[in-house]
Amino acid sequence: MDEAARGALLKAQRNEITEHLVYERLSRSVKDPHNRDILRRISADEKRHYLALRELTREDVGPDRLMAWAYFLISKLFGISFGLKLMELGEERAESMYERLSVSMPMAKEIAEEEDRHEAELLGLIDEERIRYIGSMVLGLNDALVELTGAMAGFTFALRDPRLVAMVGLITGIAASLSMASSEYLSTKYEGGDRSPARALIYTGLAYILTVLLLVSPFLVLDEPYICLGLAILSSILVILGFTFYTSVAKGLPFKRRFLEMALISLGVAGLSFAVGLLVRAFLNVEI
């Protein structure tokens, strides 16, 4: 075998033993027996892949322990579904490499096919609470971003005092969060299903209030209202970016279109609200 093929095999070998370690640690940490069994089976498959590759390279390779701990901690902090799907992005690159090697090494094709099965199993692997209530979080987050970013833009031009903007923004945001959370409670209760109305209320309300606090915070610490507004809009874009990435990975949804859609709506409403603030101030001839 040439050096390029050998290097690719050694890299794949390291990936397999690293992923084996991640699955093994996660299998010991989950409580659900079904999820634990699947994680153990996939862990064993990854170990078998490593041993098969070792037969070809005739060399032992240790796991990337830093990477293994990183994926394990990500899975514990943000959910196993997110952590494993994020790791799958690396597996997709590995599968392409296996396909190329399968021309001269049939064993590589067998490993690639098992990697495909892993992905299919993982799609239905975890029934996590945070994934079941991700719709409630999206509702609270999206509503807060669209409504409050626009409101803060209008308040900024109409009031021009960061503390006044912060006060009005907090009052508006908290009132809106209570209204949205109670609406989600009633909606979840009457639509039935296995979701708890109380938990849906909590997820929606928390997502809304945390977004409100993030958008209002620049107006509490800085004195230039338009710089505060710029930071609030930047925070809004970063929140959209982060949450869209999370939902795209955890639920296997397209990232770019969803991010652009949410960002354009939020910024569009902010621009319109800023114009409304300008018109209202000029029409009422109010000076503060």
KASUL-V663297 format. One record per residue. N is the residue number from 1. RES is the residue in three letters. SS is DSSP state (H for helix, E for strand, - for the rest). Layout:
n=N res=RES ss=SS
n=N res=RES ss=SS
This chain:
n=1 res=MET ss=-
n=2 res=ASP ss=-
n=3 res=GLU ss=H
n=4 res=ALA ss=H
n=5 res=ALA ss=H
n=6 res=ARG ss=H
n=7 res=GLY ss=H
n=8 res=ALA ss=H
n=9 res=LEU ss=H
n=10 res=LEU ss=H
n=11 res=LYS ss=H
n=12 res=ALA ss=H
n=13 res=GLN ss=H
n=14 res=ARG ss=H
n=15 res=ASN ss=H
n=16 res=GLU ss=H
n=17 res=ILE ss=H
n=18 res=THR ss=H
n=19 res=GLU ss=H
n=20 res=HIS ss=H
n=21 res=LEU ss=H
n=22 res=VAL ss=H
n=23 res=TYR ss=H
n=24 res=GLU ss=H
n=25 res=ARG ss=H
n=26 res=LEU ss=H
n=27 res=SER ss=H
n=28 res=ARG ss=H
n=29 res=SER ss=H
n=30 res=VAL ss=-
n=31 res=LYS ss=-
n=32 res=ASP ss=-
n=33 res=PRO ss=H
n=34 res=HIS ss=H
n=35 res=ASN ss=H
n=36 res=ARG ss=H
n=37 res=ASP ss=H
n=38 res=ILE ss=H
n=39 res=LEU ss=H
n=40 res=ARG ss=H
n=41 res=ARG ss=H
n=42 res=ILE ss=H
n=43 res=SER ss=H
n=44 res=ALA ss=H
n=45 res=ASP ss=H
n=46 res=GLU ss=H
n=47 res=LYS ss=H
n=48 res=ARG ss=H
n=49 res=HIS ss=H
n=50 res=TYR ss=H
n=51 res=LEU ss=H
n=52 res=ALA ss=H
n=53 res=LEU ss=H
n=54 res=ARG ss=H
n=55 res=GLU ss=H
n=56 res=LEU ss=H
n=57 res=THR ss=H
n=58 res=ARG ss=-
n=59 res=GLU ss=-
n=60 res=ASP ss=-
n=61 res=VAL ss=-
n=62 res=GLY ss=-
n=63 res=PRO ss=-
n=64 res=ASP ss=-
n=65 res=ARG ss=H
n=66 res=LEU ss=H
n=67 res=MET ss=H
n=68 res=ALA ss=H
n=69 res=TRP ss=H
n=70 res=ALA ss=H
n=71 res=TYR ss=H
n=72 res=PHE ss=H
n=73 res=LEU ss=H
n=74 res=ILE ss=H
n=75 res=SER ss=H
n=76 res=LYS ss=H
n=77 res=LEU ss=H
n=78 res=PHE ss=H
n=79 res=GLY ss=-
n=80 res=ILE ss=H
n=81 res=SER ss=H
n=82 res=PHE ss=H
n=83 res=GLY ss=H
n=84 res=LEU ss=H
n=85 res=LYS ss=H
n=86 res=LEU ss=H
n=87 res=MET ss=H
n=88 res=GLU ss=H
n=89 res=LEU ss=H
n=90 res=GLY ss=H
n=91 res=GLU ss=H
n=92 res=GLU ss=H
n=93 res=ARG ss=H
n=94 res=ALA ss=H
n=95 res=GLU ss=H
n=96 res=SER ss=H
n=97 res=MET ss=H
n=98 res=TYR ss=H
n=99 res=GLU ss=H
n=100 res=ARG ss=H
n=101 res=LEU ss=H
n=102 res=SER ss=-
n=103 res=VAL ss=-
n=104 res=SER ss=-
n=105 res=MET ss=-
n=106 res=PRO ss=H
n=107 res=MET ss=H
n=108 res=ALA ss=H
n=109 res=LYS ss=H
n=110 res=GLU ss=H
n=111 res=ILE ss=H
n=112 res=ALA ss=H
n=113 res=GLU ss=H
n=114 res=GLU ss=H
n=115 res=GLU ss=H
n=116 res=ASP ss=H
n=117 res=ARG ss=H
n=118 res=HIS ss=H
n=119 res=GLU ss=H
n=120 res=ALA ss=H
n=121 res=GLU ss=H
n=122 res=LEU ss=H
n=123 res=LEU ss=H
n=124 res=GLY ss=-
n=125 res=LEU ss=-
n=126 res=ILE ss=-
n=127 res=ASP ss=-
n=128 res=GLU ss=-
n=129 res=GLU ss=H
n=130 res=ARG ss=H
n=131 res=ILE ss=H
n=132 res=ARG ss=H
n=133 res=TYR ss=-
n=134 res=ILE ss=H
n=135 res=GLY ss=H
n=136 res=SER ss=H
n=137 res=MET ss=H
n=138 res=VAL ss=H
n=139 res=LEU ss=H
n=140 res=GLY ss=H
n=141 res=LEU ss=H
n=142 res=ASN ss=H
n=143 res=ASP ss=H
n=144 res=ALA ss=H
n=145 res=LEU ss=H
n=146 res=VAL ss=H
n=147 res=GLU ss=H
n=148 res=LEU ss=H
n=149 res=THR ss=H
n=150 res=GLY ss=H
n=151 res=ALA ss=H
n=152 res=MET ss=H
n=153 res=ALA ss=H
n=154 res=GLY ss=H
n=155 res=PHE ss=H
n=156 res=THR ss=H
n=157 res=PHE ss=H
n=158 res=ALA ss=H
n=159 res=LEU ss=H
n=160 res=ARG ss=-
n=161 res=ASP ss=-
n=162 res=PRO ss=H
n=163 res=ARG ss=H
n=164 res=LEU ss=H
n=165 res=VAL ss=H
n=166 res=ALA ss=H
n=167 res=MET ss=H
n=168 res=VAL ss=H
n=169 res=GLY ss=H
n=170 res=LEU ss=H
n=171 res=ILE ss=H
n=172 res=THR ss=H
n=173 res=GLY ss=H
n=174 res=ILE ss=H
n=175 res=ALA ss=H
n=176 res=ALA ss=H
n=177 res=SER ss=H
n=178 res=LEU ss=H
n=179 res=SER ss=H
n=180 res=MET ss=H
n=181 res=ALA ss=H
n=182 res=SER ss=H
n=183 res=SER ss=H
n=184 res=GLU ss=H
n=185 res=TYR ss=H
n=186 res=LEU ss=H
n=187 res=SER ss=H
n=188 res=THR ss=H
n=189 res=LYS ss=H
n=190 res=TYR ss=H
n=191 res=GLU ss=H
n=192 res=GLY ss=-
n=193 res=GLY ss=-
n=194 res=ASP ss=-
n=195 res=ARG ss=-
n=196 res=SER ss=-
n=197 res=PRO ss=H
n=198 res=ALA ss=H
n=199 res=ARG ss=H
n=200 res=ALA ss=H
n=201 res=LEU ss=H
n=202 res=ILE ss=H
n=203 res=TYR ss=H
n=204 res=THR ss=H
n=205 res=GLY ss=H
n=206 res=LEU ss=H
n=207 res=ALA ss=H
n=208 res=TYR ss=H
n=209 res=ILE ss=H
n=210 res=LEU ss=H
n=211 res=THR ss=H
n=212 res=VAL ss=H
n=213 res=LEU ss=H
n=214 res=LEU ss=H
n=215 res=LEU ss=H
n=216 res=VAL ss=H
n=217 res=SER ss=H
n=218 res=PRO ss=H
n=219 res=PHE ss=H
n=220 res=LEU ss=H
n=221 res=VAL ss=H
n=222 res=LEU ss=-
n=223 res=ASP ss=-
n=224 res=GLU ss=-
n=225 res=PRO ss=H
n=226 res=TYR ss=H
n=227 res=ILE ss=H
n=228 res=CYS ss=H
n=229 res=LEU ss=H
n=230 res=GLY ss=H
n=231 res=LEU ss=H
n=232 res=ALA ss=H
n=233 res=ILE ss=H
n=234 res=LEU ss=H
n=235 res=SER ss=H
n=236 res=SER ss=H
n=237 res=ILE ss=H
n=238 res=LEU ss=H
n=239 res=VAL ss=H
n=240 res=ILE ss=H
n=241 res=LEU ss=H
n=242 res=GLY ss=H
n=243 res=PHE ss=H
n=244 res=THR ss=H
n=245 res=PHE ss=H
n=246 res=TYR ss=H
n=247 res=THR ss=H
n=248 res=SER ss=H
n=249 res=VAL ss=H
n=250 res=ALA ss=H
n=251 res=LYS ss=H
n=252 res=GLY ss=-
n=253 res=LEU ss=-
n=254 res=PRO ss=-
n=255 res=PHE ss=H
n=256 res=LYS ss=H
n=257 res=ARG ss=H
n=258 res=ARG ss=H
n=259 res=PHE ss=H
n=260 res=LEU ss=H
n=261 res=GLU ss=H
n=262 res=MET ss=H
n=263 res=ALA ss=H
n=264 res=LEU ss=H
n=265 res=ILE ss=H
n=266 res=SER ss=H
n=267 res=LEU ss=H
n=268 res=GLY ss=H
n=269 res=VAL ss=H
n=270 res=ALA ss=H
n=271 res=GLY ss=H
n=272 res=LEU ss=H
n=273 res=SER ss=H
n=274 res=PHE ss=H
n=275 res=ALA ss=H
n=276 res=VAL ss=H
n=277 res=GLY ss=H
n=278 res=LEU ss=H
n=279 res=LEU ss=H
n=280 res=VAL ss=H
n=281 res=ARG ss=H
n=282 res=ALA ss=H
n=283 res=PHE ss=H
n=284 res=LEU ss=H
n=285 res=ASN ss=-
n=286 res=VAL ss=-
n=287 res=GLU ss=-
n=288 res=ILE ss=-
